[in-house]
């Protein structure tokens, strides 16, 4: 039993960790900008494409393969630096204060544009570069063999949760973000540059999504349609945790990961249904998510 | 005046496939999506944005496929039963979904439709998985038709239904029940104090909108000849909302104008480039930013200013 379920559990948790990166970015952007970015999943897949391209370049030039770890991080930073300010300044800021329907539609339009841009630039074949995963190798505990890379993924998700919490509670930037989230007008009137906070928060969200995509390339590869799939999964996780809740997103991705394990164990054909069923069940009872509340501070 | 304009437009649509036969499929599909977008637009009246209406579209198309497999083989009967199937799914989903508002309503519709999508894609034994199910050419009132003849019948039937259902929905929107929808949008509590049960108003609207999406799905199923889970994917729902918004506040004609605009744009774009989503996305953003009343707003501007 344990021999069968532990690799399965690890596998699910590793994929849950990847979704968590996308979901926590989504939730962060929503809490600061109050915009649900439907194009968020595309930034995840763009991160993946960029990372795969750089890793393939490293492999083709026969550079030190350990550079590919740096490449994963670097591609996320690159995507965030380019797309974060561009999208926030160029598009999203025009929707502040507009109805949710408008915000969802504008970002949906952006999603369509980004999906096609990826198709034009990277083609329709799937990318797969597993150098980082091979380098880390496998371990075996109690006769169960698993990939070290998966442990790294789960570890990084934990690091991101703690890092974000530290950033928000214990740094000047975090205080400023909290102020903007709590009362945007008041923050502005006491001299906080809200535009700067918006750009930073949005870019941080893009970075997290792109990081998820970059880290996903070695395990699952990148193919067209990944952005759309990731979007709705990230959305499910963010909604289960409560939009705007960082720890909520972490717990929710655990729930989704475990639901998948359970589904694979009990009814293998239903594993793709599990995240959405979990989302539906949670939202019907608590529409504001497990950790969200209608009035509480939203970060 | 608007009636004459509408009649002229319908007449033009009826004649177009005679001049350019390849347009017939495009127009049938546009009308099918127009029905579904009209369903979304009905809910938009109440300020409710549903990112899940592709589910009803797909549910009804699957309904046709299942009924055809079970031996039901008449176009009329199939259409009626599948629209009822769409409405039934709508009544079940709506009974709990209409309690929610704003982003929660959007999210829950998305969740329900994605459960439906995943089930359709995964239950290979029942739905054929991602291969989908074939929709055979049915008989029309007992008459067995070849495929080209059936497609023509389907097109003119859809056109007739567009007028008939369009008028019916227009009347519904102009009725007190329809006006209550906009009242929900402006001030829901006031409506409750007036003694109008908001829950019932919204449930009726939800069932109507599901039935409209179902009608569109059934027509699309017949026109394409196959139904696949992608009918219910969230991007399909997004496209329906997009059409409803493109049509703008134009009420019933708006949804169909939006759908025609999009489908014609699609067929024009694919001859030039593969990146047609790019064009649609840009069009959508431009329309929202600069023409908040939708494409219909271009035609209706004079009318609106004279009010």
Interface residues (C-beta under 8 A of the other chain):
Chain A: X36 X38 X91 X94 X99 X100 X101 X102 X104 X105 X106 X108 X109 X110 X111 X112 X113 X115 X116 X117 X119 X120 X228 X231 X232 X235 X236 X239 X243 X269 X270 X271 X272 X273 X276 X277 X279 X280 X283 X284 X287 X288
Chain B: X44 X47 X49 X51 X96 X100 X102 X103 X104 X106 X107 X108 X110 X111 X112 X114 X115 X118 X119 X121 X122 X123 X124 X233 X234 X235 X238 X241 X242 X245 X274 X275 X276 X277 X278 X280 X281 X282 X283 X284 X285 X288 X289
